[in-house]
Amino acid sequence: MGGISIWQLVIIAVIVVLLFGTKKLRNLGSDLGSAVKGFKSAVTDDTAKTEEEKTSADSLADKSVEQSKVVEKEKDQA
């Protein structure tokens, strides 16, 4: 009783095509597809940047630890 049948969906689709036309619907579909592609590439780029930042932060932390060890050795020798 509460579901939408296939015939109701067909009627809605026909009404939408009559109102907007196939050209506008085709443009809408391609615009939506390019928006999804852009979103996916932005998410991928953001993830890659985050990983690069973590790697560079780790290397900076390693360098600072090495420098502090060198400074401690110099203090011990002096």
Secondary structure, DSSP 8 states (H G I E B T S, - for coil): --S--HHHHHHHHHHHHHHH-HHHHHHHHHHHHHHHHHHHHHHHHHHHHHHHHHHHHHHHHHHHHHHHHHHHHHHHH-
